[in-house]
């Protein structure tokens, strides 16, 4: 099984958050890919890029996305067969993003910092209620760097859940 990471608008494919979570994925015997979206500012173009990659994938996979990458992973999951979604402070219901309604039937979890100054926790609450998925509201801002140990624990449990399926 494989984990595909999608980074946020102003980060890169191997930022500190993804490196730490990649280590957890590898511990659980997942192979890891992190898509490089640098130079692609349009979220819909990022979705197209991810979907193109995933349509070629022969292994089962889960998607992990942070901020804009959360939006990208969620929208892509509507077009491919992801085993699960793990979204970190996802940029949902954002002004200027084409998709404002989401319809994903795979298991997912959302992690969002209480003090997020970029993506409102209200948007994650709204989506989690509609999707009936787990939402973890934890201390921290948009980057979640002060609570990475909590994020790592949640991600480890998430992967263990999908290994058991």
Phi, psi and omega per residue, in radians:
X1 nan 2.718 -3.040
X2 -2.268 2.637 3.014
X3 -1.980 2.246 3.045
X4 -1.903 2.100 3.096
X5 -1.678 2.436 3.018
X6 -2.167 2.046 -3.072
X7 -1.420 2.961 3.138
X8 -1.388 3.088 -3.050
X9 -1.033 -0.729 -3.021
X10 -1.873 0.313 3.105
X11 -2.093 -2.972 -3.109
X12 -2.241 3.091 -3.040
X13 -1.196 -0.352 -3.137
X14 -2.261 0.817 3.039
X15 -1.208 3.033 -3.040
X16 -1.067 -0.669 -3.134
X17 -1.120 -0.827 -3.129
X18 -1.150 -0.696 3.107
X19 -1.020 -0.774 -3.125
X20 -1.155 -0.741 -3.139
X21 -1.256 -0.547 3.078
X22 -1.088 -0.667 3.091
X23 -1.072 -0.676 3.093
X24 -1.163 -0.761 3.128
X25 -1.052 -0.775 -3.141
X26 -1.135 -0.651 3.072
X27 -1.004 -0.633 3.132
X28 -1.530 0.196 3.078
X29 1.204 0.519 2.988
X30 -1.618 2.476 2.920
X31 -1.440 2.770 -2.960
X32 -2.236 2.356 2.981
X33 -2.261 2.451 3.051
X34 -2.251 1.985 -3.053
X35 -1.284 2.380 3.129
X36 -1.660 1.853 3.138
X37 -1.763 0.102 -3.107
X38 -0.997 2.365 -3.095
X39 1.573 -0.110 3.086
X40 -1.979 1.716 -3.096
X41 -1.509 -0.391 -3.105
X42 -1.371 2.084 -3.112
X43 -1.073 -0.567 -3.131
X44 -1.208 -0.602 3.068
X45 -1.189 -0.610 3.061
X46 -1.129 -0.715 3.093
X47 -1.041 -0.827 3.127
X48 -0.994 -0.756 3.135
X49 -1.064 -0.842 -3.112
X50 -1.141 -0.787 -3.129
X51 -1.053 -0.726 3.121
X52 -1.034 -0.767 3.109
X53 -1.119 -0.806 -3.043
X54 -1.226 -0.523 3.117
X55 -1.164 -0.351 3.094
X56 -1.590 -0.181 -3.053
X57 -1.278 2.297 3.119
X58 -1.720 -0.416 3.118
X59 -1.476 2.761 2.985
X60 -1.205 2.664 -3.079
X61 -2.607 2.736 2.943
X62 -2.048 2.697 -3.120
X63 -1.965 2.379 3.086
X64 -2.204 2.215 -3.132
X65 -2.401 2.484 3.130
X66 -2.043 2.247 3.099
X67 0.996 -2.082 3.103
X68 -1.030 -0.576 3.084
X69 -1.116 -0.484 3.041
X70 -1.168 -0.782 3.055
X71 -1.046 -0.831 -3.113
X72 -1.029 -0.820 -3.129
X73 -1.107 -0.755 -3.129
X74 -1.117 -0.830 -3.116
X75 -1.175 -0.686 3.100
X76 -1.107 -0.639 -3.123
X77 -1.099 -0.337 3.061
X78 -1.255 -0.284 -3.049
X79 -1.987 -0.132 -3.111
X80 -2.329 3.016 -3.095
X81 -1.765 1.255 3.084
X82 -1.295 2.508 3.074
X83 -1.356 -0.363 -3.137
X84 -3.075 2.882 3.141
X85 -2.308 2.340 3.067
X86 -2.208 1.929 -2.999
X87 -1.962 2.280 -3.131
X88 -1.936 2.020 -3.140
X89 0.750 0.964 -3.036
X90 -1.153 2.514 3.122
X91 -1.499 1.376 -3.111
X92 -1.819 2.599 3.124
X93 0.991 0.625 -3.092
X94 -1.517 2.472 3.077
X95 -1.036 2.291 3.112
X96 1.640 -0.238 3.075
X97 -1.504 2.362 -3.049
X98 -1.138 -0.892 -3.089
X99 -1.347 2.229 3.083
X100 -2.189 -0.054 3.049
X101 -2.219 2.420 -3.043
X102 -2.215 2.414 -3.094
X103 -2.390 1.518 -3.122
X104 -2.116 2.357 -3.077
X105 -1.884 0.081 3.121
X106 -1.521 2.832 3.101
X107 -1.172 2.459 -3.127
X108 -2.640 2.764 3.034
X109 -2.372 2.567 3.128
X110 -2.124 2.413 3.040
X111 -2.130 2.269 -3.099
X112 -2.490 2.421 3.112
X113 -1.428 2.401 3.137
X114 -1.021 -0.567 -3.055
X115 -1.788 0.460 -3.119
X116 -1.102 2.111 -3.129
X117 -1.715 -0.031 -3.085
X118 -1.891 -0.896 -3.139
X119 -2.026 2.085 -3.071
X120 -1.090 2.361 3.052
X121 -1.125 -0.407 3.110
X122 -1.036 -0.601 3.138
X123 -1.213 -0.681 3.072
X124 -1.191 -0.675 3.074
X125 -1.055 -0.814 3.140
X126 -1.025 -0.851 -3.108
X127 -1.173 -0.782 -3.119
X128 -1.059 -0.664 3.106
X129 -1.145 -0.781 3.135
X130 -1.142 -0.718 -3.081
X131 -1.472 -0.215 -3.084
X132 0.968 0.826 3.140
X133 -2.013 2.917 3.130
X134 -1.241 2.381 3.063
X135 -2.247 2.140 3.126
X136 -1.873 1.927 3.074
X137 -1.675 2.066 -3.009
X138 -2.221 2.860 3.065
X139 -1.076 2.513 3.063
X140 2.347 2.918 3.127
X141 -1.715 -2.779 -3.063
X142 -1.078 -0.656 -3.078
X143 -1.379 -0.324 3.113
X144 1.074 0.265 -3.065
X145 -1.120 -0.544 -3.121
X146 -1.338 -0.180 -3.118
X147 -2.171 0.503 -3.083
X148 -1.085 -0.539 3.112
X149 -1.100 -0.683 3.102
X150 -1.156 -0.801 3.131
X151 -1.032 -0.764 3.140
X152 -1.070 -0.748 3.109
X153 -1.106 -0.755 3.111
X154 -1.115 -0.719 -3.137
X155 -1.170 -0.708 3.115
X156 -1.067 -0.783 3.108
X157 -1.147 -0.677 3.094
X158 -1.030 -0.861 -3.138
X159 -1.126 -0.690 3.118
X160 -1.086 -0.633 3.094
X161 -1.086 -0.758 -3.083
X162 -1.370 -0.365 3.008
X163 -1.217 -0.563 -3.088
X164 -1.329 -0.213 -3.099
X165 -1.417 nan nan
